[in-house]
Amino acid sequence: MSDKQSRKTFRTRMEEMIRTLREQIMAGHYAVGEYLPSELDLSRKFQLSNNSVRKGLDTLVEEGLVEKIPRVGNRIKAPSSEDQIVIRLGYYPIIDSQGELPYLLNEFQKRHPHIRVEPIQISDARGYVRDLLTHDMIDMAMMNTYLYQDLLEEQAVELLEPQEPFEEMYPFLKKAFQYKDELYAQPFIFSPVILCYNREHFASLQLPEPDSSWTWDDLIANASKLAIHNERFGFYYHLLSPNRWIVFLLQSGEVFRRDEDGRYRVHETRLLDGIEKVRDILYQPGVYPLLLSASSGEAERLFKEQQVSIIMTTYFSINNLKEADFEFDVAPLPHLNSFNTLNLTIGLAIHKRSKVKSAAKQLVDFLVSDEAQRVIRKETFSIPVHKQAAQWTGQTVYPTRYQMYKEIIPSFSTFTDTGLTLKQLEDMLSECKLYWSGLRTKERLAAGIEAILNQDGTGRYS
């Protein structure tokens, strides 16, 4: 081998050593204050002279990753704020309680001192996260299925970095963030829409607790008995939330689809059976508080104050009931023409143009690890996506029927199972509100929805 080739080989090995040690330090393989292997060990591993090893270590010293301790070794240095890699993480504030996010981020940063996570609060309004990604304002986003569907429908999913699903995940969760066989967000936590009920209210009236046989008429009948004038209502949920009212579309047993003429037909179908059932609930005396459907947290607040006996909610939202001073439990939703319920998943998406994708991937890997997912299972009511962590039963489970979700997995559905886009669903809701308010007959509702769905792209009727 010529001297030139020998020098090239030496430089390659030294660069490999520097790169390997740098990546290990940045990944948290060595903790702050820990020492690197001895120069002799590094010399043997990378087939370099002691002098070459020292030159390579000098590079890491200059980069601020290690510090030389005379006659002791090379110690991992605590990074300055200027030296840290910063991940801008868009997240929903409610994830603080629903996913133990502050604790998990703190644990991640202990293991990866050269990475700092900067949480940025985001809105779940359509288009909000899309704008942040488009303008490179975040590196990662905690994204629900609704916002992911918005990206998909606006042909902006290419803003996200494809990821590999991890083996321990519930397989059905991939559907929520999959497009053309690529996974664009790693599932983190999930929950079906369910019932939550006050066991003491049922016991005081000797009423049987909700079970999987319940229809919506059963709920109405029992809620009427549970209601007490000027004291409490029988049933409540946030009427206008897409995570609630769309359940009734899914339970119609039919899917919106175009006929052979390319038009949507609603008349003489079962598509509006669920919308009609909502009206039945609203106008049953004493069952539903008509004027209170203001925000998604209202149902849990009233329930915690024992001013309502049954709510439509999620495992996410019942985290707000941890301090409740009465016994409550969960049950599947009642059924109509089908048993379908919405399954809501929060995923971890990485911006494709992020300059810190490697660090973001490390954060994703940590948040879906068995360790992190078990923290979620032990400290929250949210369901981890890690199957073994979700099924952990190391202590008394409360609510007692917590594991009920496993029995209703076949009923899990998504927004797309309606056959409509988010824009179509939003437009349809405007007509439904008029019907629920008593300003539309069912026939006029069907005609109005057909007119909306059969508009062309310019807003004209086709």
N, C-alpha and C positions, 0 to 999 in steps of 0.2 A: 504494500500500500504506500502511495506517495505521501510526502509530508503534507501536501495540500489536502489530500483526502483525509488524512489523519486529523488535521486541524478541524476540518468540516465535521467529522464524526464527533470529535470532542465537543464542539460548539452545540451540536444537536443534542448530545446527552446532557450538557449543562442546562440548556434551555428547557429540556424535558424535566429536569429536576426542579428548576425554578417554577415552571408552570404547574407541576404536580403539587408542590408544597403550597404555592399561592392558592390553588383551587381548594386544597384541603383546609387551609386556614380560613378562607372565605366561607366555606361550607360548614364551618364549626366543628370540623374533625378534631381540632385541638382547641381547648378552652383557653381563655385569657389567663396568663400566668403559667400555663403548661409549657414544658420544654419540647423542642423538636428532637428527633433522634440525634444521637451523637454524630459528629463529623465522620467518625470511622464507619458507623453504620450506613450513613448516606453515601460515603465513598464506595462501599461494597455494593449497595443496592443499585446505584446508577453508574458503576464502573468508571469512577472519576478519581483523580488524585485528590489528596487532602487540600492542596492549594486551590484546585478548581472548585471544590465544594465550598471553600471559604469565599471565593469570588462570587459564587452563586448566592450564598447567604448574605453577602454584602448588598446584593441587589434587593433582597427582601427587607433588609434594614433600611435602605434608602426609600423604599416604598412605604415604610412605616408599619410593616406587618410584624416584624420581630425586633427584639433588642438584644445585643450581645451582653452577656453577663460574664466578666472576666473569670477564667478558670472554672466556670460552671457550665455554660452552654448558651443556646439561643432560645430566648423565652418569647412566647406569643405576647404581643403588645396590645393593650386596650386601644382601639382605634379612636382617633379624634373625630368629631362630628364631620369634619371636612373629608375624612378618609372613608366614611361609611357609604355603602350603597343604599340609596333610598328607594323604597317601593311605595308608590302612591296608590293606596288601596281605597277604592270607592266602596262604601258599605252603608247598609241601612242602620240607623241608630238602634232599632229594636233588636238587632243581632247581638248587642251587648248582653242582653238578658236571655235571648233565645238560643244563643250559641256560645256563651261564655267567652266572647271574643277578646275582651281586655286581658283576661288571664292567659288565653292561648297565645296571643301576640307577645306577651311578656315572656312566656316560656320559650317561644321561638327565638326571641332576641337574645335570651341567655345562651342559647346554643349557637347562635350565629351573630356574634358581637359586631361583625363588620357589615351587617345588614340592619337597616333601620326601617321600620314600617311606619308610614305616615298615613293614618286613617283620615279619609275625606268623606264626610257625610253626603249621601246622594238621595235623590228623590226617586220614587217609583213611578213618576209620571212618564207616559210614553214620550220617547224622543230625548229625554234628559241624558241618560247614559250614552245614547248614540252620539249626542253632541260632544260629550266629554271625550269619548274615544276618537271621534273625528278630529278634534283639535288637540289630541295628544296630551290631555290634562290628567290622565290617570294611567297607571301601568297594569292595574288589576281591578276587577269589579266583582263584588258579590251580587249575583244576578238571579232574579226569580224567573220562572218560566214565562211570565207575562212579558217582561222586558226582553227576554231572549227571542220570543215570538215576534216582537216589534222589530228587532234587528233583522230577523229572517224575512219578514214581509217587506221591509224597506231595502232589501238586498244589501244589507250592511254587515252580514255575518262574517265577511272576509276581514273585518276589523279585528277578529278574534283569532288567537293562535290555536290550531288543533291540538288536542291532548290525547294521551293514551288512557283508557279507563283502567282503574286498578281492580285486581281480581276479586278482592274481598267485598266489593260493592254489590248491593242488590241489583241483579241484572236489568230489571224493568226500569230502573231509574235513568238508564242511558237515553231512552227515548226522548226525554224532556229537552235534551241539549244536542241532539244528533241531527246531522244534515248530510245527506249523501255519504253515509258511512263514516263520517268524521264527527268526533266529539268536541264541541266548541266550549264547553264549560264542565268542570269536574264537579259532580254532585257533592254537596257538603252536608246538608240536613234536609229532611222532608217531612211532610205531614198531609194526610188526607183531610178533607173537610168532614167534621164529625158533630155529634151532639155532646154537650156536657150538661149534667143535671145535678140538682141539689137533692142528695139522698134523703136528707131530713124532711124536706117538703113531701116527698113521695111517702115516706114512712108514716108521717103524721096523719095522712089521709088513707093509709093502707092501700096505696096504689101500686101495682106492679111496675118495676123499673123498666125503662126502654130496652128492647132487644132487637135482634135482626129481623123479627117478623113484623115490626111496626110499619104501617103505611102512614102517609101524611094525615089521613083522616084519624088514625089512632092518636097521632100527636095532637091534632086539634082538639079531640075529645078529652084527652088527659090534661092538656094545657088549660082548657076551660074549667076543669075541676080544681086545678092548682091555683088559678087566679083568685085574688081577694081584692074586692073593690077598695080603691084608695090606699092599697098597701103593696100589692105586687101583681105583676103580669105573669101569664103562663109561659110565654115563649117570646124570644127576641133574637134578632140578628141584624147586621148592617145591610139593609135591603139593597142598596145600590152598589155595593162592592162587587166587582167582577168575580171575585173569589167566592161569592155567595149566590147571586141570582142566576149565574150561568149553570149552577147545579141543576136547576129546575128545567133548563133546556136539555141537559144531558139525560135527565130521567124521563124525557118524553118517549124514549125508545126508538126515535127516528133521527135521521141525520139530514140537515139541509143539503140538498143537491139539485142541480139543474136537470130539467127534463129533456126530452129529445129535441125540443125547440130552443134549448139553451136558456130557459127561464126557470126561476124558482116558483114553486107552487106551495102555498101554505094552506089554502082552503081545503077542507075535507081531508085533512091529515091529523096526526096526533102531535104535531110539532109544538103546538101551543098549549097542550094539556098542563104542562108544568107552570107556564105563565098564569094560566087560569087558577091553578092551585095556590099560587102566591096570593091572588086576590081573595080566595076563600079564607086564607090565614089572616089577612089584613082586616077583613070585615067581620070576623067572628068576635062577638062582644067579649071584652076583657082579656083576650088572648095576646094581642100584639099592641105595643105602644106606638101609635101611628106617627107621632110628632118627634120621635127621638132618634131616627135613623140618620145621625149626623156624622159619625166617624167610626172607624173600624174598632176602636178600643172601647166604645160605649157599651157594647154587649157584656164584655168581661167586667167592666166597672159596676154595672147594674147587678150582675150576677153575684159579684163579690159582696155587694151591699144587701144581698138577699131580696132584691126588688123584682127579680125574675127567676123562675124555677128552671127553665131549660133554655139553652142558647145553642145556636149553630156557630161552631168555632173551629179551631185547629189545635193540634198539639203545640204549635208555636205560641198561640195566644193564651193558652191556659197557664203559661209561665207567669202571667200576671196574677194568678190565683194562689201562688205559693203561700201567701200569708192569710189565706181565708181561714176563718175560725169555725168552719163547718165541714162536713164530709161531702165531697162531690165525686162523681165518676163520669166515665165516657161511654158512648155507645155509637153504633153505626147510624148514619142518617136513615130516616124512614125512606121507603121506596114508593114510586109511582108506577110507571110502566116498565121501569128498569131499576136496578139497585145502584146505578152509577153514582160516583162521587168524584169531585176534583181532587187530584193529587198535586200538591204544591211542593216544588223543589227549589231550594236555594243552591246555586252553583257558583264555582270559582272560575272566572274567566280571565285570561291573560291577553293583554293588548298585543296584537301582532307586531306593531311598530315600536313597542317598548324597548328601551335601551338596557333594561335590566331583566330581560326575560329569564335568564338563568336563575337569578335570585328569586324571581316570582314563582318559578317552578318549584324551588325548594320550599317556599311558603305553602304552596298548594299541597305538596307531598306531606308536609308536617300536619296540615289541618285535616287531612283525610287519613292520617296514620292511626293505628289502633290506639296509641296513647291518647291522642287528642280527642278521638271519637268517644273513648270511654269517659273522658272528662265531661263531654256533652251529655252522655247518657246518665252519669251519676249526679250531675248538678242541675240539669234542666229536664223539662218534659219533651223537648224537641227530639225527633227520632234521628239518630245517626245513620248515615248511609252505609257505614261499615257494618256488615251483617252480624258478625260476632259481638261487636260492641253494642249494637242495638238490642241484642237478646240477652245481655248481661242481667243477671238477677241476683247480684251479690248482697242485696239488702231488701227489706220489705218494700214492695212496689206500691206506689201511691200516685195516681188513682189505682184501685185494685184491678181494674180492667185495662190497664195501660197497654198490654200486649195485644189487645183486641185488633189493632191495625193489621196484624199478620193474617187474620182470618178474612179480611175484606180486600186483599190485594187484587183479586180478579175484577173488582168493581172500579179500580183506579182509572181515571180518565184525565184528559188534558183539554185545554181550550180548543185545540184543533179537531177534537172528536165531535164538535158541533157541526163541522163542515164549513164554518164561516171564518173570515178573517177578523182580527181585532177591530178594524175600522167598521166592518159590517155589524159586529156585535155592539159597538158603541152607538151606531146609528139606530139599531134596533131597540136599544134600551130607551131611547127618547120616546118611541111609540109605546113601549111597555109602561112607562111612567104615566102616560095619559090614560091608559087602560086601568091601571091600578088606582088612579085617582078618580075613576068613575066617569071620565070624559070620553071614553070609547066603548063601543060594544065589542064583543069578540069578533064579529064580522068585520067591523071597521078596523080593528087591530090587524086582522089577517091581511086586509087590503092594503093597509099602510105599510106593513112589513114587506109585502110583495113588491110594492112600489119602490121602496128603499133598496131592496136587494136586486131589483132588475134595472137599476140605473146603470148607464155605461160609465166609463172612466171620467167623463166630463161632467157628470151629474145629471145628464139627460136620461129620460126613461127610454129603455130599449124595447 
